[in-house]
Amino acid sequence: MASVSLFVSFVLSHLVLLHSAEEEGKRENPYCRSFQCGKLGDISFPFTEIPPSFPPPFCSSLQVECDETHPMIHLPLGDPWSERRYEVINISYTTTTQRIRLRDHSLLEYLETGKCENLDHFAFPSSPIISFKLTTPNRTLFKCNHPLDITFPGFKNIPCREHNIYYYSPSNEASQKFSPECPTIQLPGNEISQEDEPNLIAEFDLELHLPLQGLNITAEFDLEVHILDVCSSCYIRGGLCELDNRGKFIVPLQRKV
């Protein structure tokens, strides 16, 4: 009888420990609390609400303005004072990856108004604890001043006020070498075939006078967001992943149990 009681006691103790561990896993990180963000619903790490609804430190460098209709994210560009704002269309999750669909309002304006002279290279985000992967195809352009008389086999050009925008067809991506006097511009774009490209250029150039749209450049694009394993583990344990002024990881803040 004593052995039965001991066995029952062991089982109950084991169940209590399992329940405690499960509740611990569900407990919200005090530094990275989830928050309601308009049409995006509840979001959390690695995103931080601005202005924050709870005291600093910030959970991460992916700060979001939660407007009801047009939530905006601030993506870092490599230093503490440099960032770019994009509208967040959607956030999706898998077991290992987070993907955000964004809209670049500046690029959208250029496409809708034909302001090709203002085109600039896509500013790719940069962070020491987060890596980004652009999953939308790239479109490579070369922006040359008009006085330059350039002829490169396989390349076509679009007049753009004081510049010529040169590009190559999707099937000619091996020909990426161009004049060093012409800055390279890489922008998100949609896949188009070499057969369809001339028709698109002619349609937009002659009828709408918006030749950039003929290149099938898009102002919406997808980014995959990957958090360093050490930071993900720290977050799960209730800590906060931080770097010192030399970019080295420091002992993370930990929640007291």
C-alpha positions in Angstrom: 0.0 0.0 0.0 2.8 2.3 0.8 4.4 1.6 -2.6 1.1 2.6 -4.3 0.9 5.8 -2.4 4.5 6.6 -3.2 3.8 5.9 -6.9 0.7 8.2 -6.9 2.7 10.9 -5.2 5.4 10.6 -7.8 3.0 10.9 -10.7 1.2 13.9 -9.2 4.5 15.7 -8.5 5.6 15.0 -12.1 2.4 16.4 -13.5 2.8 19.5 -11.3 6.3 20.1 -12.6 5.2 19.6 -16.2 2.3 22.1 -15.7 4.7 24.6 -14.1 7.1 24.3 -17.0 4.3 24.7 -19.5 3.0 27.8 -17.7 6.6 29.2 -17.6 6.9 28.7 -21.4 3.6 30.6 -21.9 4.6 33.5 -19.5 5.1 36.7 -21.4 8.5 38.3 -21.6 8.3 41.5 -19.5 10.6 43.4 -21.8 8.9 42.3 -25.0 5.1 42.3 -24.4 2.7 41.7 -27.2 0.6 44.7 -28.3 -2.4 45.5 -30.5 -1.3 47.1 -33.8 -4.4 48.1 -35.8 -5.2 45.8 -38.7 -2.1 43.7 -37.9 -3.7 42.5 -34.7 -1.5 41.4 -31.8 2.2 41.4 -32.6 5.2 40.9 -30.4 9.0 40.2 -30.5 10.9 41.3 -32.5 8.6 44.2 -32.9 8.3 47.2 -30.5 5.5 49.7 -30.4 6.3 53.4 -30.7 5.5 55.4 -28.7 6.0 52.6 -26.2 3.1 51.6 -23.9 5.5 50.4 -21.3 8.9 51.7 -20.0 12.1 51.2 -22.0 14.4 49.5 -22.8 13.1 48.7 -26.3 12.5 45.1 -27.1 14.3 45.4 -30.5 15.2 47.7 -33.3 12.0 46.9 -35.3 9.8 49.8 -34.1 6.2 50.1 -35.4 3.8 53.0 -35.4 0.4 51.3 -35.0 -1.9 53.5 -37.1 -5.3 51.8 -37.5 -5.1 51.9 -41.4 -1.5 52.4 -42.3 0.9 51.0 -39.6 4.5 52.1 -40.3 7.7 50.3 -39.5 11.1 51.9 -38.9 13.8 49.8 -40.4 17.4 50.4 -39.2 20.0 51.1 -41.9 23.2 50.3 -40.0 23.7 53.1 -37.5 21.6 54.4 -34.6 20.6 57.5 -36.4 19.7 56.1 -39.8 16.4 54.5 -40.6 13.7 54.2 -43.3 9.9 54.1 -42.9 7.7 51.6 -44.7 4.0 50.8 -44.5 3.4 47.3 -43.1 0.9 45.4 -45.2 1.1 42.1 -43.5 3.1 40.0 -41.0 3.2 36.2 -41.3 4.9 33.7 -39.1 6.3 30.2 -39.5 8.1 28.1 -36.9 11.5 29.5 -38.0 10.8 32.6 -40.0 8.9 35.9 -39.9 7.9 37.6 -43.1 6.7 41.1 -43.5 5.2 42.6 -46.6 6.0 46.3 -46.9 5.0 49.3 -49.1 7.5 52.0 -50.0 5.5 55.2 -50.4 8.4 57.2 -51.8 8.9 54.6 -54.6 5.2 54.4 -55.1 5.0 58.2 -55.8 7.9 57.9 -58.3 6.1 55.2 -60.1 2.8 56.9 -60.2 4.2 60.3 -61.3 7.0 59.3 -63.5 9.7 61.0 -61.3 12.4 58.7 -62.4 15.1 61.3 -61.8 14.6 60.8 -58.0 15.1 57.1 -58.1 17.7 55.8 -55.7 19.1 52.5 -54.6 16.9 50.4 -52.4 18.1 51.0 -48.8 18.5 47.5 -47.4 18.0 47.3 -43.6 20.8 46.4 -41.3 21.0 45.3 -37.7 23.6 43.4 -35.6 21.0 41.0 -34.1 18.5 40.7 -37.1 19.2 39.6 -40.6 17.0 40.4 -43.5 16.4 38.7 -46.8 14.5 40.3 -49.7 12.4 37.6 -51.3 10.9 39.8 -54.0 12.9 39.7 -57.2 15.4 42.5 -57.8 15.4 44.8 -60.9 18.8 46.3 -61.6 19.0 49.7 -63.4 21.8 52.1 -64.2 21.3 55.8 -64.0 23.5 57.8 -66.4 23.8 61.5 -67.2 22.7 62.5 -70.7 26.1 63.8 -71.9 27.4 60.2 -71.6 27.2 58.5 -75.0 27.0 54.8 -73.9 26.2 51.8 -75.9 26.2 48.4 -74.3 25.1 45.2 -76.2 21.9 43.8 -74.7 21.0 46.9 -72.7 18.1 49.2 -73.4 17.4 52.7 -72.1 14.6 54.9 -71.0 14.9 58.8 -71.3 14.5 60.4 -67.9 14.9 64.2 -68.1 18.6 64.8 -67.3 19.4 61.1 -67.2 19.0 57.8 -69.1 17.9 54.8 -67.2 19.6 51.6 -68.6 18.4 48.1 -67.9 18.9 44.6 -69.1 16.3 41.9 -69.8 15.6 39.3 -67.1 17.2 36.5 -69.2 20.4 38.6 -69.6 21.3 38.9 -65.9 24.9 37.7 -66.6 25.6 41.0 -68.2 25.8 43.1 -65.0 29.0 45.0 -65.9 28.3 48.5 -66.9 30.0 51.9 -67.0 31.4 52.9 -63.6 30.2 56.5 -64.3 26.6 55.3 -63.9 25.3 54.5 -60.4 23.6 51.1 -60.0 20.1 51.2 -58.7 18.5 48.0 -57.4 14.7 48.0 -56.8 12.1 45.3 -56.0 10.3 44.1 -59.1 8.0 41.4 -60.5 9.1 38.6 -62.8 8.5 39.3 -66.5 9.6 37.4 -69.5 11.9 38.7 -72.2 9.0 38.4 -74.7 6.6 40.5 -72.6 9.1 43.2 -71.7 9.1 45.2 -75.0 5.3 45.3 -75.0 5.2 46.6 -71.5 7.7 49.4 -72.2 5.9 50.5 -75.3 2.5 50.6 -73.5 3.6 52.6 -70.5 6.0 54.9 -72.5 3.6 55.9 -75.3 0.2 55.9 -73.6 0.8 56.7 -69.9 4.2 58.4 -70.1 5.3 56.3 -67.1 8.1 54.1 -68.5 9.2 52.9 -65.0 6.0 51.0 -64.7 6.9 49.2 -67.9 9.9 47.8 -66.1 7.4 46.1 -63.7 9.1 47.7 -60.7 6.9 47.3 -57.6 6.6 49.5 -54.4 5.5 46.4 -52.4 8.0 43.8 -51.4 8.6 40.9 -48.9 11.3 40.7 -46.3 12.2 37.6 -44.3 13.3 38.5 -40.8 15.7 36.1 -39.0 16.7 36.7 -35.3 20.0 35.5 -34.1 19.6 32.2 -32.2 21.3 33.6 -29.1 18.7 36.5 -29.0 15.8 34.2 -29.6 16.9 31.9 -26.7 17.3 35.0 -24.5 13.8 36.2 -25.3 12.3 32.8 -24.6 14.0 32.8 -21.2 12.5 36.2 -20.4 15.6 38.2 -21.1 16.6 41.1 -23.4 19.3 40.8 -26.0 21.6 43.8 -25.9 24.9 45.0 -27.4 27.6 47.2 -25.9 29.0 50.3 -27.7 31.5 48.0 -29.5 28.8 45.8 -30.9 29.6 42.9 -28.6 26.9 40.9 -26.8 26.6 41.7 -23.1 25.1 39.6 -20.3 21.3 39.8 -21.1 18.8 41.1 -18.7 16.9 38.2 -17.1 13.5 38.0 -15.5 13.5 37.1 -11.9 11.4 34.0 -11.2 
